[in-house]
Amino acid sequence: MSHPQANALALFAGGDLPWWARWRVRWHLGACETCRREVEGYRRAAHWFRRAAAELPANFDWERAAAEMRANIQLGLEAGECVSAPERAASPIRWRVVAALASIAVVVVGGWWLHMPHPRAPRLEAPLVESTSDGIQIREPEGSLALLNPRAAPVMVYPSAEGAMTARFVDEETGLVTVNHVYVE
Amino acid sequence: MSETLPPVVSEAAERRSRFIAENLRRIFVQIYRIVGNVDDAQDLTQEAFIKALQREDQLKDPDKAAHWLSRIATNTAIDFLRRAGRAEFLEVEALAEPLTAPAEESPEELLLRAERRLFLEEGLRRLTARERLAFVLRDLEGLPAGEVARRLNCSKATVRSHIANARIKFRQWLEGRNR
């Protein structure tokens, strides 16, 4: 029969093995008197340790040491009170208030910034009819088309609310009236 | 006519004194088992109490305060060992004053107790500093291995190894005495 290692038994005695290793050792102990005695030995040693450790050191005058320590603790506390700033006690609360206000400010400023209208670069998405010095132009993202006016004749240009543009001029030689009405559907 | 007035002791000062009286011995022994030296244990006990009493708001619940103080004491002792880079512990200084003990103890009981104390100290000296620390925190303070690992800043597996080694060495020492 193979026995668990001494480390495993020492840890098992104090309940420090992981569950699967604990289960294996427990299984083994069910059939092994030698290992059961080992585990019992570790438990006895731990019990002895706890009892003995509660004792004060050997040859030690506790009453005198305790009186010294009490006096030094008192002295230390008084020295601490002298050097500590009086307002220090309130600082944790003040910090909490400052942190809360800062959080609220971040939320308010963030919300305002998100809802603020931001100037954007004009982006042409639909055809646009416009009047230029040369005539009436239709501009699209892919390109533009211009309907030129005669340079000599005076031209009357009328824009309409629907986005259409009308140019009217009279040919001086023939007297013919031309009306260019340009709109986008 | 002169009248002696009783000293005015504030409620806080009274609470402090009671807190020190109730916990001083326990904390001293706890630190002493970790550092293994009387002088250092005295200094560190004072340090732990001063740290604790400077936060008086923590002392309102006595059970919680005692637990909290134990934690401060352990951490203070561990910090001290880290600072000092202690690999081994110093001898316990024998003081000139005689051993004080309750009056009802017989000379035989006194002798037995003294022998047990010396034997314990000798047994603990056989452990490395980290084995001793892990052993005291786990088997004396009753902290779970995970918490011991956290305080020693190492893995749980390493702590288990220290605990197992310490238990084996200590038991061997103890059983050697009884043979």
HADDOCK unambig.tbl for C-alpha pairs under 7 A between the chains (distance, minus, plus):
assign (segid A and resid 7 and name CA) (segid B and resid 164 and name CA) 5.18 0.50 0.50
assign (segid A and resid 7 and name CA) (segid B and resid 165 and name CA) 6.93 0.50 0.50
assign (segid A and resid 10 and name CA) (segid B and resid 164 and name CA) 5.45 0.50 0.50
assign (segid A and resid 10 and name CA) (segid B and resid 167 and name CA) 6.30 0.50 0.50
assign (segid A and resid 10 and name CA) (segid B and resid 168 and name CA) 6.67 0.50 0.50
assign (segid A and resid 11 and name CA) (segid B and resid 164 and name CA) 5.68 0.50 0.50
assign (segid A and resid 42 and name CA) (segid B and resid 167 and name CA) 6.95 0.50 0.50
assign (segid A and resid 42 and name CA) (segid B and resid 171 and name CA) 6.45 0.50 0.50
assign (segid A and resid 45 and name CA) (segid B and resid 171 and name CA) 5.59 0.50 0.50
assign (segid A and resid 46 and name CA) (segid B and resid 139 and name CA) 6.86 0.50 0.50
assign (segid A and resid 50 and name CA) (segid B and resid 140 and name CA) 5.85 0.50 0.50
assign (segid A and resid 52 and name CA) (segid B and resid 116 and name CA) 6.42 0.50 0.50
assign (segid A and resid 52 and name CA) (segid B and resid 117 and name CA) 6.29 0.50 0.50
assign (segid A and resid 52 and name CA) (segid B and resid 120 and name CA) 6.69 0.50 0.50
assign (segid A and resid 54 and name CA) (segid B and resid 29 and name CA) 6.79 0.50 0.50
assign (segid A and resid 55 and name CA) (segid B and resid 117 and name CA) 6.75 0.50 0.50
assign (segid A and resid 56 and name CA) (segid B and resid 29 and name CA) 6.33 0.50 0.50
assign (segid A and resid 57 and name CA) (segid B and resid 117 and name CA) 6.37 0.50 0.50
assign (segid A and resid 58 and name CA) (segid B and resid 114 and name CA) 5.84 0.50 0.50
assign (segid A and resid 58 and name CA) (segid B and resid 117 and name CA) 5.79 0.50 0.50
assign (segid A and resid 58 and name CA) (segid B and resid 118 and name CA) 6.21 0.50 0.50
assign (segid A and resid 59 and name CA) (segid B and resid 94 and name CA) 5.82 0.50 0.50
assign (segid A and resid 59 and name CA) (segid B and resid 95 and name CA) 6.09 0.50 0.50
assign (segid A and resid 59 and name CA) (segid B and resid 98 and name CA) 6.50 0.50 0.50
assign (segid A and resid 59 and name CA) (segid B and resid 99 and name CA) 5.08 0.50 0.50
assign (segid A and resid 60 and name CA) (segid B and resid 95 and name CA) 6.12 0.50 0.50
assign (segid A and resid 60 and name CA) (segid B and resid 99 and name CA) 5.87 0.50 0.50
assign (segid A and resid 61 and name CA) (segid B and resid 97 and name CA) 6.09 0.50 0.50
assign (segid A and resid 61 and name CA) (segid B and resid 98 and name CA) 6.79 0.50 0.50
assign (segid A and resid 61 and name CA) (segid B and resid 99 and name CA) 5.85 0.50 0.50
assign (segid A and resid 61 and name CA) (segid B and resid 100 and name CA) 6.14 0.50 0.50
assign (segid A and resid 69 and name CA) (segid B and resid 42 and name CA) 6.82 0.50 0.50
assign (segid A and resid 69 and name CA) (segid B and resid 46 and name CA) 5.99 0.50 0.50
assign (segid A and resid 72 and name CA) (segid B and resid 46 and name CA) 6.80 0.50 0.50
assign (segid A and resid 73 and name CA) (segid B and resid 46 and name CA) 5.43 0.50 0.50
assign (segid A and resid 73 and name CA) (segid B and resid 49 and name CA) 6.75 0.50 0.50
assign (segid A and resid 73 and name CA) (segid B and resid 50 and name CA) 5.89 0.50 0.50
assign (segid A and resid 76 and name CA) (segid B and resid 50 and name CA) 6.43 0.50 0.50
assign (segid A and resid 77 and name CA) (segid B and resid 50 and name CA) 6.01 0.50 0.50
